[in-house]
Amino acid sequence: MCSKFGLMRVSAVSVRLMYWTDVDEQSPKIEYSWMTGEQRRAVVSERLLRPTGLAIDYYKNHRVFWCDSKQNVIESVNYDGTDRAVIVRSGESSFSFFAF
């Protein structure tokens, strides 16, 4: 998906929200909105270089997971962006993943 905000990837859909990564070189971020596109919010907008893969755990831990292909990490936050945690730090580049 392209927009005036940069290149975006719609990557995951939860029950009522859609989440995506905005891989804009100047200000990459992970965002969500209602399925109608209203109530757009940034979940993560700091310490990102190239957020790529995105997965949502809405059954158990209610977290958003992503990989950053430039930092070679997989991280997660709560749905509201709190409690950010590094899950895996690697020397290899990650572009996508899935959770089950």
N, C-alpha and C positions, 0 to 999 in steps of 0.2 A: 504494500500500500504506500503510496506517495502522498505527501501533503505539503503545505507551505512550511511545516515544521521540520521536514526532512524525511528520510526513508524510515518507514515503520514496518513492523511485522506483526500482524495479528497472530498471536501465538497460543493463547489459551482462553478458554471460556469456562466460567464457573456457572453456577445456577442462575444468577441474575446479573453478573458482570462479565465484561470482556477485558482481558489484560493483553498488553502488547509491549514490545521493546521499541524504543525510538533510538536508532543507531546514528543519530546526527553527530558528526565529529566534534562540534562545539559544545553540545550539552546533551550527551546521551542520558536516557532515563527509561524507567519502567513505569507505565501508566495503566490506569483502568478507567472505565466509564460504565454507565448503565448500557444495556444492549441497544438503547435508542441513540447512544452517543452523548447523552446529557450527563452532567455531573462528572466531567473529566477531571481526574486527579493524578498527580505523580505519586507513586508508591516509593520509588527510589530515584534520587536525582543527584546524589553525591557519590564520589569514589567509584565511578563507572568509566570504563573506556570503550568497550564494545559488548554490550549485553546481547547475547544471541538466544540460545535455547531457553525456553520458559516452560515451567510445569507448575500446576496448582494441586496441593493436597487439601481438598475440601472435605475429606471423609474423616480424617483422624486429627491431624495437627493444625489444620487451617493456616497453611503457610504457602508462600510463593517462592519458588526456587528458580534460579537462573544460572547460566554460565556466562562468564566474561572471557571471550576468546583472546583478548590482548593481555589480560592479567592471569590467565590460566587458573581460574578459580570457579568453584560452584558455591553459591551463597544462597541464603534464604532470609526472608522476613515474614512477620505476621501480615495478614491481609492489609492492615493499616500502615505498614511500613516500619513498625517498631520491632525491636529485638533482632536486629540484623546479626547474622552469624555466618562465618566461613565454614563450609561443610568439607570441601576438598581443595587443597592447593597442589597444583601439579606443574611439572615442567613441560607437559604436552598441551597443545591447544585443544580446547573443547568448543564445538559449535552448536551441538544440540544434545538432548538427552530426554528421557521420559521417566516418570515415576509411576509405580503401580503398587 
